[in-house]
Amino acid sequence: MIDEIAPMELHSKKFQKAVKESLNCEKPLLAVIHRRSSHPLILSVKNREDILIFEVTSENRNSLPYEILDALKKSSNE
């Protein structure tokens, strides 16, 4: 899990490297990103074909943990 990939954290080259390594690991990864970020690393994450993006809204915030858990279970079965 990566709690947040945000502008402040992205100033760190070590952090960016760790995120890239985590993304290329075969284990599932759950990360929080800013929707409007235009940082190249965030854009590259959003454009990956192996990524599912869930947007948190006031309507889905209670059910979203279950949706994410289901997606993680499916990915571990593949």
N, C-alpha and C positions, 0 to 999 in steps of 0.2 A: 504494500500500500504506500502510496505517496499522498500525503495529506493535501498538498497544494503545490501546483506548478504555476507560480504567479510571477509578476514582474520583478519583485524584490529577489526572489530565489534565483531567477534566471540571470542575475548579474554574476553569479558564481559559475565559473567554467567547470569546477569539480562537480557541482550539482547537475549541470547540463550533461556531463559525461555519465554520471550515475543514472540519470533518467534514460539516456540512450541505451546504456547497458541493460537496464531493467526491461526496456521495451523489446530488446532482442533476446531475452531469456525465454525459455519455453514455458515457464510457469505463468499462470494468469496474473495480471497486474490490475489493480484498481487505483486510479489516480483522479484527483480533482484538478480541473483546469478552468481558467477563466474563459468564458464564452467569447468575449469580444477581443481577446488578445490577438495581436498580429505578429507576435514574436515568431521568428522562423522555426524554432523548435516546436512551439505549439501548433503552428500550421502543419508541420510535418507529421505530428501526432494525429491531428484531425484528418489528414489525407491518407493515412494508412488503411489498407483494406481489412486488416485484422483487428480493427478497433470498433467497439460499440460505444456510442456517446449517448448518455442519458442527461437530459436537462432537468434540473430540479425546479419545480414550480410549487406554488402554494397548494395546487390541486393534487399533485402526485407525491408530495414529500413524505406522506405516511406509507404509501404503498411502494415507493421506489426501492427501499431496502430489499423487499421481497423480489422485485423484478431483477435487481442486480444479483441477488443470491441465485435466482433461477438461471441467469445467464452464466454465472461462474460455474454452476453445477454442469450445465450443458458443455461448457468449454473443457471441463475436466474429463468428460466422457468421450471427447473426440480424439 
